[in-house]
Amino acid sequence: MTHETGVRGRLRALLRLTSLRLRLVTVFALVALVAAVSVSGIAYWLNRDAVVTRAQNSALGEFRKSLGDNAGALPDEATCDDLRGMAAAVANNTLGFEVVLVEDQDGRPECAAESDPAVFSAAMVPDSLREAVRQRRYDDDSGAPFHMYWQRITREGHPYLIGGTQVMGEGPTGYMLASLGAESDDLRSLAWSLGIATALAVIGSVLLAQAAARTVLRPVQRLSDAAHRLGQGKLDTRLEVRGADELAELTRTFNDAAASLEARVAELSGREEASRRFVADMSHELRTPMTAITAMTEVLEEEIDSLDPMIAPAVQLVVSETRRLNDLVENLMEVTRFDAGTARMVLDAVDIADQVTACIDARAWLDAVELDAPRHVIASLDPRRLDVILANLIGNALKHGGSPVRVSLREETGPAGPEVVIRVADHGPGIPAEVLPHVFDRFYKASASRPRSDGSGLGLSIALENAHLHGGDITARNLPGGGAEFTLRLPHRTQDEPDDPCEAEDTPVVLPGSRAPGDVTGAPGHDSPADGGERR
């Protein structure tokens, strides 16, 4: 199978019209074909003209000479028998042409003497040649009133030459028929020879083009393969420099560029790794003091009613900002898990409708959300991460679009198979066109003049990463009638379950007001809506 695939790929590469090799071979073949056809055509035309003219002049000259030699022996009042004798004498020649002598009286044929009626008769003489022979002309140096005229004809597929002239002023008119078959055969052989030579020239040019293409394109193919490997991330790809021509210089330039790219990527990777390590270390270091600070703020929040009214707003601000900072630390820790590839899922058979309802109920959003979710849509998902996704999408819609927010659940068939599709739509002003491509970017703020908002700008990014962990995706768009819609698509995978799905529950149940271990923004227990960043 691998061998067949390789052969098929090579054939496709050979037959591609955009192939440089094919174009080079085609150009060579066309140039050779045009040159060979031009040379062959000129050679054939010159040879044809020379051969036919030589045969024609030879036959006409022999005919004129034979007529002159035998005309003196013809009596003044020649009979048909005399004409036949003269026709036979004139036809007795080395060139093998046949003769017809016609005695005219008042322009009408009176007697026609034919050397061989089966081959050449008076009826075969074209009328145009008869008219030309009868006309008197004195436009040459000889002063003779009559001239010899000739015409080429084809009879039964064979070429012939017919010549005619007036024997004497008032004498008979002589016509001759000479075959040009031998010359035609010679020219046909010449045409075949020139055609074979043209074909050999084209084949030779194609072979030469193949050799030239192989010489020129082999380094180009090596460069293409190396560039492909470089694009796949193999930054240590280098090519051997051969020769000292332009292709060698191109290879040397490629090696320099690859080395520079490898060094630059290594430097950026080191910086990125250092930055990721710094964020992870900072998040872990902040978590311990944040736990203590959070505990203290909870104590202060419980005593806020008994505090001085002048101090209470400041305490409330400290409490809210502490929670926001704690959410930011948790988000940063989750982001570092995604970047490091250590995020793991705990799959369970989940009734999607129950999960959506629990997410909305835990955050007291029942009055602000319209739910359209059929029951018993079971899929194998990570409940905690699904809750994070839902909390971020619904919280973002409530925060930026306002209520009511509509959440719908459907089962659909996508390109990869069955899918669970959850749509979260609001009735707000929608997402600006310039913001829409960046809503899932980390720390993206819709307005540069408002860099600080209630969220950190990580919520939607974390939701998208959680969707990717499940093999799904999240997309955002503006609805035609106004408002924005986020669409979550997850593969509809199931697993073997007992009759009672509750008996298969092996993950801790997170109740409202509590926090699951490692939870991120949007988990139950948050007093504020899920962190969706600032999208408008």
N, C-alpha and C positions, 0 to 999 in steps of 0.2 A: 504493500500500500504506500509506504514511504517513497519507494522508487518511482511508482506511478505518479504520485503527487509531484515529485521533482521533475519528471519528464514533462508533465502537463504544464508546470510552471515555466520551464524553459521554452516550451512551444508558445505559450502565451506571450512571453517576453520577446520571442523572435518575431511573432506576427503582429505585435502592437504597432499601429501606424505612427505612434509618437516615439518609437524606438530610434535612438540616434544611429544605431548600427544599420537598421533597415533604411533609414533616410540616406545614409552615406552610400550604401550599396545601390540604392535606387538612383541616386545622382550619378554615380560612376556608370551604371548600366545605361542610363539615358544619354549621357554624353558619348559613350562608346557607340550606342545605337545610332544616334544622330550623325556622328562622324563617319561610321561605317556605311550607313545608308547613303549619305551625301557622296562619299568617294565612289561607292559602287554604282550609284546612279549616274554620276558624271562619266565614269569609265565605261559603263554600258552604253550610254548615249553616244559617246565619241566612237566607240567600236562599232556600234550599230550603224552610225552614219557612214563610217569609213567602209565597212563591209558592203552595205547595200549600194552605196554610191559606186564603189569599185565594180561590183557585179553589173550594176545598171549601165555604167559607162562602157564596160567591156561588151555587153550584149548589143547596145545601141551602135557602138562603133563597128562591131562585126557585121551587124545588119546593114548599116549604111555602105560599108565597103563591098559586101556581097551584092547589094542592089546595084551599085555602080559598076561592078565587074560584069554583071549579067545583063544590064540594061542595053548595052551596045549591041548585043546579039539579037535583040528583040526587033522584029520588022515593024515598019510604020503602021501597017494595018494588021495588028496582032490579033490572032484568034484566041479562043478560049484554050485550045490545046497548047498554043505558044505560051500563054500565061501559066498553064499548069506545069509546063516544062521549066519555065523560069522559077516558079514557086518551089519546085522540087530541087532545082539547082541552088537557090538561095538557102533553102532549109538544110542543105547538105553542109553542115558546119560543125565545128568542134564544140560549140556551146550548147547544142541540142535544142534551139528554139524552133518553133513552127512558124510558117509563113502563110499569109493570105494576100493574094493580089486581086484587086477589084478594078475592073474597067468601067468607068463612069461615062454616061452619055446624057447630056443635059441634066446632070446632077442626080440621075437615077442609075442604080447598079445594073449593068447589062450582063456582066460575066464576073464570077467570083471563082478564082483558082485557089484551092486550099491544099497545102502540102500533106496535111493529115486531118481530114474533116472530123474524125472522132475526138481529136484533141483540141483543135482550134478551127472555128468556123467564123464566117463573116458576121453571123448573128451575135457573136460574143463581143464584137467591138463596140465600146460605149458610144452613144450618140455624141457626147461632148467631144470625144477624141476625133470622130468623123468631122464635126464642124470645124475643129481647130486645124485639121490637116488640109481642108479644102481652101482655107483663107490664104490670100496672097499677102505677103509682107515684104517690105524692102527696108527693114530697119536694122540690118546687120551689114558688116563690112563686105560680105561675099556678094551681095547684090542679088542673091537668088530669091525668086518670088515665093518659094515654098520651103518650109522648115520641117524638121523632125520633132514630133511631140511624143510624149510618153505619159503613161498613167499606171499606177499600181492598183491592182484589184485582188480580192480574195474570193476564191472559188472552192466550195466544198471544204473550207477550212485551210486551204493552202494558198500561200501568197504567189502572185504572178506579176510580171511586168509586161505591159502592152505598149509597143511603140508603133508609130505610123508616120509616113511621109509620102509626098508625091514623087513618083519615080522621075518624071520629066514634065515639061510644061503641059502637054496634052496627053501624057501617058497614063498608065494605071497608077493606082494608089496601093502602096505596100504596107502591110501590117505584120508585126511579129509578136509572138507570145513566148516569153522566156520564164521558166520556173525559178522562183527564189527560195525553193524549199531547202536547198543545201545551206544557203546563208541563214535561213530561219532556224535550222537545226543548230548551226554554229552559235547563233545568238542565244538560243535557248540553253545550250550547254554553258555559255558564258554567264547567263543569268543565274543558273544553278550554282555555278562556281562562286560567283560574287555573293549569292545568298548564304552559301555555306561559310564563306569567309566572314560575312557579317555576323552570323550566329556564333562562330568561333571567337570573333572579336568581343562580342557581348559577354559570352561565357568567360573569356579571359579577363574582361574588365570586372565581372562580378567576383571572380576568384581573387583578383588583385585588390578589389575593394574590401573583401572579407579579411584578407591579410592586413591591409592598412587599418581597417576598423579594429581588428584584434590588437594590433600594436598600439593604436591610439586609445581605444576604449578600455583596455584592460586596467591601466592605472586609474582611469575614471571610475571603473567598477569597484576597484579596491578602495578608492576614496568614498564612494557611495556606501559600501558595506561598513567602512570605518565610521562614517558619519551616523549610520543607523545604530551601530553599537554605542556610539557616544550619546545618541539620543535616548537609548535605553538605560543610561546611567553608568555605563562602563567607561568611566573617565580616564582610566589608565590606557585606553586604546592609542596605539601609535603605529605608524607605517614606516616601512623601510624605504629610505631614499635611494633611488636608483638613477644613475645618470646625472646629467647636468643641464637638461633642457627645461622648458617651461613647466612640464608636468612634474619634474623633480622639485622645482621651486614651489609649485603648488602643494606638493606633499610636505615639503619642509614647513611651509606656512601653516598647513593643517596641524602638524605636530606641535608647532609653537602655540597655536590657538588652543589645542587640546590641553597642553601643559598649563597654560595660563588659566583656562577654565577649571581644571582640576584643582589648582592652587586656590583659586577664588572660591570655589564651592567648599573646599576644605576649611577655608577661613570662615565662610559664612556658617557652615555647619558647626564649627567650634563655637562661634558666637551664639548661634541658636541654642546649642546644647547648654552653654553657660547660662544663657538667659532663662531657659526652661528649668535648669537646676536651681537658679536663684529664686524663681517664682515658687518652685516646689518647696525649697528650704524655708523661704519666707512664710509661705502658707502654713507649714508645719510649726514653725517657730511662733507664729501669731496665734495658732489655735489654742495653745495652753493659756496664755494671758487672756485671750478672748473668752475662754470658758469662765475664768474668774471674774472678768468684767461683766459678762452676761449675768452671772449669778448675782453680782452686786446690783446691777440695774434692775433685776427682777425684784430684789428687796426694796429698792427705792421706789419702783412702780407700785408696790403694794402699800407703801406709806405715803403716796403722793397726796392723798386726800387730807392728811394731817400736816402737810408742810405749809410753810408760809406762802400765801398766794403770789408773792413776788418771786419765790424760788421755784414753785411748781412748774412753770413753763420751761425753765432751764433744765429741770430734771427730766421733763417729758421729752425735750429735744435730745438730751443725752441718751435716753432709753431708745428712741427711734433711730438715732445715728449708730448706736451700738449694735442694734439689730441689723442695720444696713451693712455695717462693717463685717459683722459675723457672716451675713449672706455672701458678701464679696469674698471672704476667705474660703468659705465652702465652695463657691463657684470656681475660684482659682485652683483649688485642690482637684476638683472634678476635671477641669480643663487639662491640668498636668497629667491626670490619668489617661485622658484621651490621647494626648500628645505622646506619652510614653508607651501607649499600646497596652496598658495594664488594666483597662476597664473591662470588667467581666459582667456577664448577665446570669441571672438565676431564673431560668424559664419555668413557667407554670401554665396550666390550662386556665385561661382567663375568660370570663364572660365580659366582652367589651362594654356592653351597656351598663352592667353593674359597676365596672371600673370607672366609666365616665360619671355615673351618678355619684359614686363615692368621692371622686375628685371634686365635683361641684358642691356636694353637701358638706365636705370637710372644710370648705372655705366660705361657707354661707353665701353661695352665689345662686341658690335656687330661684330666687325672685328675679334675677337679672339674666338668666339663661333659659332659652327655649331648647328643649332636648327632643330630638327625633331619632331614637335609637331602638331598633327592635331587639328583643331579648334572644338569648340562646345563640348568639354569634360567638362561638368559642374559638380561641386561637392560642397558640403556644407563645407567650410573651413574658417579659420581665415586668411584673406588676409595678415595682417601684419606679423603673425608668419610664414606663408608660404614663404613670401618674405625673412624673416630671414634665413629660412632653405636653400632656393635656393642660397641666397647670400653667405652663408658660404660654401656650397658644390662647387659652381662654382668658387668662389674666391680661395678656397683651391686648386682646380684643376689647375687654372691658375698660382698660386704661386709656386706650387711644381711640376706640370707636364708640364707646358708650353702649349702654344696654338699649334694647335687648340684644343679646348675642345668641345666634342660632347655631347649635351643634347637631350635625346629622351623621348617622352611621349607615354605611352601605357595604354590601359585598359585591365586588366587581371582578372582572377578568382582565388582567393586564397583560403586557407582553411576556412577563415571566410566569404567568399563571394566576391563580385566584389571589385576590387582594382584599384586605380590610381597608376601607377608605373612610376617614373621619374628616369632615369639613367644618371649619369654624369661621362663621361669617358675622360681620358687624354691620352697623348702619351709620358708620362715621363718614368722614370726608374722603376716605381712601388713602392710599399711599402715594406720595408724589412720584412721578415717573423716574426722576433722578435718584430717588432713594430706594426704589423697588429692587434693583439688583444687589443692594448692600444690606438688606434687612437681616441676613443671617451672618454678617461679618461680626467679628469680635470687637467690642468696644466702639461700634459704629454709632455716631450721633447724627441725627437728621439735621441738626442745626449747629453750626460751629459756634454761634453766639450763645448757645446754651449747653456748654460741655458737661454741666452737672445736672443730673436728673435723679428721680427716685430709684432708678435701676442702674445696674453697672454696664449694661449693653452686652451681657453674656448669656442672657436667658434663651433667646432664640437660637444662638449658636450651640448651646448645650442641648437644646431640644433636637436640633438637626443631627448632632453627633449621636444622640441616643437612637434616633430613627435609623441612622446608618448602621449602628450596632445590630439592629434587628434585620438589616438587609432592606430597609425601606427608604423613604425620602419625604421631604416636606417642600412644598412649593407655595408661593404667594402670588396673588393677582388681585386686580381691582375689578369689582363687579360692575356690569354695565349700568345698573340703576343707582350706583353709589355704594360706598363701603368696600372693605377689603375682605378677602377670603383666603385662609390658610388651609391647605389640603395635606393631610397626613396619609401616606400609603404604606401599609405594612403587609408583608407576605402572610397569607392565611395558612399558616402551618398549624397542624393539630398533633396531639400525642394521645396515646392510649389512656383512657380515664376510667375510674370506677363509676358505678351507677350514680353515686352521690359525689359530685365534684368537690363538695366541702371536705370529704374525707381525704382528698389528695392534696390538700393545702399543707405545704411543709415550710412556708415562709411565715415570719411573724406578722400578725395583723397590726397595722398602724392605726391607732384610734385618733380621732380629732383631738388636737391639743398636745400631741406627743410628737417626737421626732425619731425617724428611723435612722439607724447608723449609716453614716456616710451620705445622708440626704443632701440634696442641693435645692436651689431655689424652686419653689413650686411644690415642695413636699408638704403634707399636712402639718399644721401647727404654726404656719406663718400667719402673722396678723395682717401683713400687707399682701396685695396681689402679687402674682408671680412676676419675676423680673423679665420683662421682654425688651428692655432697652428703650430707646426713644426713637420711634420710627417716623413721627410726623413733626 
